[in-house]
Amino acid sequence: MVNQSWGRYCGWLELASCLTLGVFFPFDKHQVLAEVTPDTTLGAESSRVTPDAQVRGGLADLIEGGAERGANLFHSFTKNFGFKAPSF
């Protein structure tokens, strides 16, 4: 009896979640395009951008180069994308 009511509750919760996401995040067909401009202050470690390159069977901006630190790869671009650099 408890398992049935719990399962029914989960079903309603799942339905309510889907409806809520559908209201707040509507599916939109508008596209946003941006130009990727590498930052040249890193010298030899600067990123290189090749526009309209073949990437996995489609056209895309190919980003190569960057600064390697251990197992990490960093790219630097000239515009702020809405986040701030950490201050220590």
C-alpha positions in Angstrom: 0.0 0.0 0.0 2.8 2.4 0.9 4.7 1.5 -2.2 1.7 2.3 -4.4 1.1 5.7 -2.9 4.8 6.5 -3.1 4.9 5.5 -6.8 1.8 7.6 -7.5 3.4 10.6 -5.7 6.6 10.2 -7.8 4.5 10.0 -11.0 2.7 13.3 -10.1 6.0 14.9 -9.1 7.6 13.9 -12.4 4.6 15.3 -14.4 4.7 18.6 -12.4 8.4 18.9 -13.0 8.0 18.5 -16.7 5.2 21.0 -16.9 7.2 23.5 -14.8 10.2 23.2 -17.0 8.0 23.6 -20.1 6.6 26.9 -18.8 9.9 28.4 -17.6 12.1 27.1 -20.4 10.0 27.2 -23.6 11.5 25.7 -26.7 12.6 28.6 -28.9 13.8 28.4 -32.5 15.9 31.7 -32.3 19.6 31.3 -32.8 22.4 33.4 -31.3 25.6 33.7 -33.2 28.9 34.9 -31.7 32.4 35.5 -33.0 35.3 33.9 -31.1 38.3 36.3 -31.0 41.4 34.9 -29.3 43.4 36.9 -26.8 46.9 37.4 -28.1 48.5 38.3 -24.7 49.6 34.7 -24.1 52.3 34.8 -26.8 53.1 31.3 -28.0 50.4 29.8 -25.8 47.6 31.9 -27.5 44.6 30.1 -28.9 44.2 29.8 -32.6 40.7 29.9 -34.1 40.0 28.5 -37.6 36.4 29.5 -38.6 34.3 27.1 -40.8 36.6 24.1 -40.3 35.4 20.5 -40.5 34.8 19.3 -37.0 33.2 15.8 -36.5 31.5 16.0 -39.9 30.2 19.5 -39.7 31.3 23.1 -40.0 32.4 24.8 -36.8 35.0 27.1 -35.3 38.1 25.0 -34.6 40.0 26.2 -31.5 43.6 25.0 -31.1 46.6 25.9 -29.1 46.1 27.3 -25.6 48.1 27.1 -22.4 48.7 23.7 -20.9 49.2 23.4 -17.2 49.6 19.7 -16.2 46.5 17.9 -17.5 44.6 21.2 -17.9 44.2 23.2 -21.1 43.3 26.9 -20.9 42.0 29.2 -23.7 41.9 33.0 -23.5 39.5 35.2 -25.5 39.1 39.0 -25.7 35.5 39.3 -24.4 34.0 38.5 -21.0 31.4 35.8 -21.3 29.6 36.8 -18.1 31.9 35.3 -15.4 34.7 37.0 -13.4 38.2 35.8 -13.0 38.9 34.6 -9.4 40.8 36.9 -7.2 43.2 35.4 -4.7 
